[in-house]
């Protein structure tokens, strides 16, 4: 962040140099356009401009950062007014008296004989002109300084927000894993009492899932093919427990795009379907489907809904529905579509995400 601030200061200083170089060039080119450069006139104008430059720099590098930005408003406006008064006094004092020539150079053959000589302005007009110029210079410098500070703070705010979002996303992912393990171990515990051979097979499958969680889920993205393998393993593990009570339908196209997605994107929704969609006394079903097109992936999860089931808008396998939406926003901003349909006998979730 320090290097970024330094770059901003360099850009700001370069802008000041370019603008004031152009301002200082005006008297020179103004004299040059007349066919003869009156260096006395150019120097006199430069002295006036130097006064404006002085209050500009003092305001930008002293008054604004040390007074205005620290909300010391009385001190800021008092010193600005004092600086403007000094510059105006010096400019009026150095101006030639009204009606007198501003140069004492003798005419030469290079000067047009009909070129009028300059004369000083009335004090009130000179005061008004200098006051307006000083106010405009102070206002421009203050505006640029405040804008530069705002841009720097906005960049800092966005970087902090991005880091905060990444932290939240990491926490959300770590929230999912413990609940997944808890439910899976409960399934294995039930299988040990019912069928030892199936329990052993479940442990092997769980080992496969653990490797996924330890190595693949820690990455920001994962190949879609690996994610589908993880989903298939998860569904197979859940079927070992519910093979007689629930009909599980899995529809996944044979041709899988060679793309990457965030890991464990569908597991919370799928786990919730098993948790709330299965009721032992009643017929139950789970439907999982993936659809692909050129730009998006759509996941459709349906499960049976029974009156004795818990409220679908409550906890989502240990992670709330609001947290699932938040994790999707962290991943895709608003570039996703989550459609939840709570029907009388069926609960359906349609999730559409972009493919990259």
C-alpha positions as CSV (number, residue, x, y, z in Angstrom):
1,X,0.0,0.0,0.0
2,X,2.9,2.3,0.6
3,X,4.2,1.9,-2.9
4,X,0.7,2.7,-4.2
5,X,0.5,5.9,-2.1
6,X,3.9,6.9,-3.4
7,X,2.8,6.5,-7.0
8,X,-0.2,8.6,-6.4
9,X,1.9,11.4,-4.9
10,X,4.2,11.2,-8.0
11,X,1.3,11.5,-10.4
12,X,-0.1,14.4,-8.4
13,X,3.2,16.2,-8.4
14,X,3.6,15.6,-12.1
15,X,0.2,17.1,-12.7
16,X,1.1,20.2,-10.8
17,X,4.4,20.6,-12.7
18,X,2.7,20.3,-16.1
19,X,-0.1,22.7,-15.3
20,X,2.2,25.4,-13.8
21,X,4.7,25.0,-16.6
22,X,1.9,25.8,-19.0
23,X,0.8,28.8,-16.9
24,X,4.4,30.2,-16.8
25,X,4.7,29.8,-20.6
26,X,1.7,32.1,-21.2
27,X,3.6,35.4,-20.7
28,X,6.4,34.3,-22.9
29,X,4.2,33.2,-25.8
30,X,2.0,36.3,-25.3
31,X,5.0,38.5,-25.8
32,X,6.4,36.3,-28.6
33,X,3.1,36.6,-30.6
34,X,3.7,40.4,-30.9
35,X,6.9,39.9,-32.8
36,X,9.1,41.2,-30.0
37,X,9.8,39.6,-26.6
38,X,9.9,42.3,-23.8
39,X,11.7,40.3,-21.2
40,X,11.0,43.0,-18.6
41,X,7.3,42.4,-19.1
42,X,7.7,38.7,-19.1
43,X,9.7,38.8,-15.9
44,X,7.2,41.0,-14.2
45,X,4.4,38.6,-15.1
46,X,6.4,35.7,-13.9
47,X,6.8,37.4,-10.5
48,X,3.0,37.8,-10.3
49,X,2.5,34.1,-11.2
50,X,5.2,33.1,-8.7
51,X,3.1,34.6,-5.9
52,X,0.1,32.5,-7.0
53,X,2.3,29.4,-7.2
54,X,3.6,30.0,-3.7
55,X,0.1,30.1,-2.2
56,X,-0.9,27.1,-4.3
57,X,1.9,25.0,-3.0
58,X,1.6,26.1,0.6
59,X,-2.1,25.4,0.5
60,X,-1.7,22.0,-1.1
61,X,1.2,20.7,0.9
62,X,0.8,22.5,4.2
63,X,-2.6,23.9,4.8
64,X,-4.8,21.1,3.4
65,X,-3.0,18.1,4.9
66,X,-2.2,19.7,8.3
67,X,-5.3,21.8,8.9
68,X,-8.2,21.1,6.6
69,X,-8.0,17.3,6.6
70,X,-7.6,17.4,10.4
71,X,-10.7,19.5,10.7
72,X,-8.9,22.6,12.0
73,X,-11.2,24.8,9.9
74,X,-10.7,28.2,11.7
75,X,-6.9,27.9,11.4
76,X,-7.1,26.8,7.8
77,X,-9.3,29.6,6.6
78,X,-7.4,32.2,8.7
79,X,-4.1,31.2,7.2
80,X,-5.5,31.0,3.7
81,X,-6.9,34.5,4.0
82,X,-3.6,35.8,5.4
83,X,-1.7,34.2,2.5
84,X,-4.1,35.7,-0.1
85,X,-3.8,39.1,1.5
86,X,0.0,38.9,1.3
87,X,0.1,37.9,-2.3
88,X,-2.5,40.6,-3.3
89,X,-0.5,43.3,-1.4
90,X,2.8,42.3,-3.1
91,X,1.2,42.3,-6.5
92,X,-0.5,45.7,-6.0
93,X,2.7,47.1,-4.5
94,X,4.8,45.9,-7.4
95,X,2.3,47.2,-10.0
96,X,3.2,50.5,-11.8
97,X,1.2,53.6,-10.9
98,X,-1.9,54.2,-12.9
99,X,-1.2,56.0,-16.2
100,X,2.6,55.3,-16.2
101,X,4.5,53.1,-18.6
102,X,5.4,49.7,-17.3
103,X,8.7,49.7,-19.1
104,X,11.6,52.1,-19.3
105,X,13.1,50.4,-22.3
106,X,13.8,52.9,-25.2
107,X,11.9,52.1,-28.3
108,X,13.8,50.2,-30.9
109,X,13.2,49.6,-34.5
110,X,12.0,46.1,-33.7
111,X,9.1,47.5,-31.7
112,X,6.0,48.6,-33.6
113,X,5.6,52.3,-33.2
114,X,1.9,52.1,-32.8
115,X,2.1,49.5,-30.0
116,X,0.4,51.0,-26.9
117,X,2.2,51.0,-23.6
118,X,0.6,49.3,-20.6
119,X,-0.7,51.2,-17.7
120,X,-1.5,50.2,-14.2
121,X,-5.0,49.3,-13.0
122,X,-7.0,51.2,-10.4
123,X,-6.3,49.7,-6.9
124,X,-9.8,48.4,-6.4
125,X,-9.8,46.6,-9.8
126,X,-6.3,45.2,-9.2
127,X,-7.4,44.0,-5.7
128,X,-10.6,42.4,-7.2
129,X,-8.6,40.7,-10.0
130,X,-6.0,39.3,-7.6
131,X,-8.6,38.1,-5.1
132,X,-10.5,36.2,-7.7
133,X,-7.4,34.6,-9.1
134,X,-6.2,33.6,-5.6
135,X,-9.6,32.1,-4.7
136,X,-9.7,30.1,-7.9
137,X,-6.1,28.8,-7.4
138,X,-6.8,27.9,-3.8
139,X,-10.1,26.2,-4.7
140,X,-8.5,24.2,-7.6
141,X,-5.6,23.1,-5.4
142,X,-7.8,22.1,-2.6
143,X,-10.2,20.2,-4.9
144,X,-7.3,18.3,-6.5
145,X,-5.8,17.4,-3.2
146,X,-9.1,16.2,-1.7
147,X,-9.8,14.2,-4.9
148,X,-6.4,12.5,-4.7
149,X,-7.0,11.7,-1.1
150,X,-10.4,10.3,-1.8
151,X,-9.1,8.1,-4.6
152,X,-6.3,6.8,-2.4
153,X,-8.8,6.0,0.4
154,X,-11.2,4.4,-2.0
155,X,-8.5,2.1,-3.3
156,X,-7.5,1.3,0.2
157,X,-11.1,0.6,1.1
158,X,-11.6,-1.7,-1.8
159,X,-8.4,-3.6,-1.0
160,X,-9.5,-4.0,2.6
161,X,-13.0,-5.1,1.5
162,X,-11.5,-7.6,-1.0
163,X,-9.3,-9.1,1.8
164,X,-12.3,-9.2,4.1
165,X,-14.4,-11.0,1.5
166,X,-11.6,-13.6,0.9
167,X,-11.4,-14.2,4.7
168,X,-15.2,-14.6,4.9
169,X,-15.2,-17.0,2.0
170,X,-12.5,-19.1,3.6
171,X,-14.5,-19.2,6.9
172,X,-17.6,-20.2,5.0
173,X,-15.7,-23.1,3.4
174,X,-14.4,-24.2,6.7
175,X,-17.9,-24.1,8.1
176,X,-19.1,-26.6,5.5
177,X,-16.4,-29.3,6.1
178,X,-17.0,-30.1,9.8
179,X,-20.8,-30.5,9.2
180,X,-20.1,-32.7,6.2
181,X,-17.8,-34.9,8.3
182,X,-20.3,-35.0,11.2
183,X,-23.1,-36.2,9.0
184,X,-21.0,-38.7,7.1
185,X,-19.6,-40.2,10.3
186,X,-23.1,-40.6,11.6
187,X,-24.0,-42.5,8.4
188,X,-21.0,-44.8,8.9
189,X,-21.9,-45.3,12.5
190,X,-25.4,-46.5,11.4
191,X,-23.9,-48.8,8.7
192,X,-21.6,-50.5,11.2
193,X,-24.7,-51.8,13.1
194,X,-26.5,-52.8,9.9
195,X,-23.9,-54.0,7.4
196,X,-20.1,-54.3,8.3
197,X,-19.1,-54.7,4.7
198,X,-20.9,-51.6,3.6
199,X,-19.4,-49.7,6.5
200,X,-15.9,-50.7,5.3
201,X,-16.7,-49.6,1.8
202,X,-18.1,-46.3,3.3
203,X,-14.8,-45.7,5.1
204,X,-12.9,-46.1,1.9
205,X,-15.2,-43.6,0.2
206,X,-14.8,-41.3,3.1
207,X,-11.1,-41.5,2.8
208,X,-11.4,-40.5,-0.8
209,X,-13.6,-37.5,0.1
210,X,-11.1,-36.5,2.8
211,X,-8.3,-36.4,0.3
212,X,-10.5,-34.1,-1.8
213,X,-11.2,-31.8,1.1
214,X,-7.6,-31.7,2.2
215,X,-5.9,-31.1,-1.1
216,X,-8.5,-30.0,-3.7
217,X,-11.0,-27.9,-1.7
218,X,-8.1,-25.7,-0.4
219,X,-7.6,-24.3,-3.9
220,X,-9.6,-21.3,-5.2
221,X,-10.8,-23.3,-8.1
222,X,-11.0,-26.9,-9.2
223,X,-11.6,-28.8,-12.4
224,X,-15.3,-29.4,-12.9
225,X,-14.5,-33.1,-13.6
226,X,-13.0,-33.5,-10.1
227,X,-15.9,-31.7,-8.5
228,X,-18.3,-34.1,-10.3
229,X,-16.3,-37.1,-9.1
230,X,-16.6,-35.7,-5.5
231,X,-20.4,-35.3,-5.9
232,X,-20.7,-38.9,-7.3
233,X,-18.7,-40.2,-4.3
234,X,-20.8,-38.3,-1.9
235,X,-24.1,-39.5,-3.4
236,X,-22.9,-43.1,-3.4
237,X,-21.9,-42.8,0.2
238,X,-25.3,-41.4,1.1
239,X,-27.0,-44.2,-0.9
240,X,-25.3,-46.8,1.2
241,X,-27.4,-45.7,4.1
242,X,-30.6,-44.9,2.3
243,X,-30.6,-47.5,-0.5
244,X,-34.0,-49.0,0.5
245,X,-35.7,-45.8,1.7
246,X,-34.9,-43.2,-1.0
247,X,-34.8,-43.1,-4.8
248,X,-31.7,-41.1,-6.0
249,X,-31.6,-39.9,-9.6
250,X,-28.3,-38.5,-10.9
251,X,-28.3,-36.8,-14.3
252,X,-24.8,-35.6,-15.5
253,X,-23.9,-35.2,-19.2
254,X,-21.2,-37.5,-20.4
255,X,-19.3,-34.6,-22.1
256,X,-18.1,-32.4,-19.3
257,X,-16.6,-29.0,-20.2
258,X,-12.9,-28.5,-19.4
259,X,-13.5,-25.6,-17.0
260,X,-12.9,-24.8,-13.4
261,X,-15.3,-23.8,-10.6
262,X,-15.0,-23.0,-6.9
263,X,-14.8,-26.3,-4.9
264,X,-17.6,-27.6,-2.8
265,X,-20.1,-25.4,-4.6
266,X,-23.1,-27.7,-4.5
267,X,-22.4,-29.9,-1.5
268,X,-24.3,-27.8,1.0
269,X,-27.4,-27.8,-1.2
270,X,-27.1,-31.6,-1.9
271,X,-26.5,-32.4,1.7
272,X,-29.5,-30.4,2.7
273,X,-31.6,-32.4,0.2
274,X,-30.6,-35.7,1.9
275,X,-31.2,-34.2,5.4
276,X,-34.7,-32.8,4.8
277,X,-35.9,-34.9,1.8
278,X,-35.7,-38.3,3.4
279,X,-38.5,-39.6,5.7
280,X,-38.3,-43.3,6.7
281,X,-42.1,-44.0,6.9
282,X,-42.7,-42.3,3.5
283,X,-41.5,-42.7,0.0
284,X,-38.6,-40.2,-0.6
285,X,-36.5,-39.2,-3.5
286,X,-33.5,-37.1,-4.4
287,X,-32.9,-35.6,-7.8
288,X,-29.5,-34.1,-8.8
289,X,-29.0,-32.8,-12.3
290,X,-26.3,-30.7,-14.1
291,X,-26.8,-28.9,-17.4
292,X,-24.2,-27.1,-19.4
293,X,-24.4,-24.6,-22.2
294,X,-21.7,-22.3,-23.8
295,X,-21.5,-19.9,-20.9
296,X,-23.2,-21.3,-17.9
297,X,-23.7,-24.3,-15.6
298,X,-27.1,-25.1,-14.1
299,X,-27.5,-27.3,-11.1
300,X,-31.0,-28.6,-10.3
301,X,-31.6,-30.3,-6.9
302,X,-35.0,-31.7,-6.0
303,X,-36.1,-33.6,-3.0
304,X,-39.4,-34.9,-1.6
305,X,-41.0,-32.8,1.1
306,X,-43.0,-34.2,3.9
307,X,-45.1,-32.5,6.5
308,X,-43.0,-34.0,9.3
309,X,-39.8,-32.6,7.8
310,X,-38.1,-29.6,9.4
311,X,-38.6,-26.1,8.1
312,X,-36.8,-25.8,4.8
313,X,-36.0,-22.1,5.4
314,X,-34.2,-23.0,8.6
315,X,-30.6,-24.3,9.1
316,X,-29.0,-25.7,5.9
317,X,-27.0,-28.6,7.3
318,X,-25.3,-26.3,9.8
319,X,-24.9,-23.5,7.4
320,X,-27.8,-21.1,6.9
321,X,-29.4,-20.3,3.6
322,X,-28.3,-16.7,4.0
323,X,-24.7,-17.8,4.3
324,X,-25.0,-19.9,1.1
325,X,-26.2,-16.8,-0.7
326,X,-23.4,-14.8,0.8
327,X,-20.8,-17.3,-0.3
328,X,-22.2,-17.1,-3.8
329,X,-22.0,-13.3,-3.8
330,X,-18.4,-13.5,-2.6
331,X,-17.6,-15.8,-5.5
332,X,-19.7,-14.3,-8.3
333,X,-20.9,-10.9,-7.1
334,X,-24.4,-10.7,-8.8
335,X,-23.5,-12.9,-11.7
336,X,-25.4,-16.0,-10.5
337,X,-29.0,-17.1,-10.2
338,X,-30.3,-19.0,-7.2
339,X,-33.9,-19.9,-7.5
340,X,-35.5,-21.8,-4.5
341,X,-38.9,-23.2,-5.0
342,X,-40.7,-24.4,-1.8
343,X,-43.6,-26.4,-3.2
344,X,-46.2,-28.4,-1.3
345,X,-44.7,-31.8,-1.8
346,X,-41.3,-30.9,-3.3
347,X,-38.4,-28.6,-2.5
348,X,-36.3,-27.5,-5.6
349,X,-33.1,-25.5,-5.9
350,X,-31.9,-24.2,-9.2
351,X,-28.4,-22.7,-9.2
352,X,-27.0,-21.1,-12.3
353,X,-23.4,-19.9,-12.4
354,X,-21.1,-18.6,-15.3
355,X,-18.5,-20.9,-16.8
356,X,-15.0,-19.5,-17.2
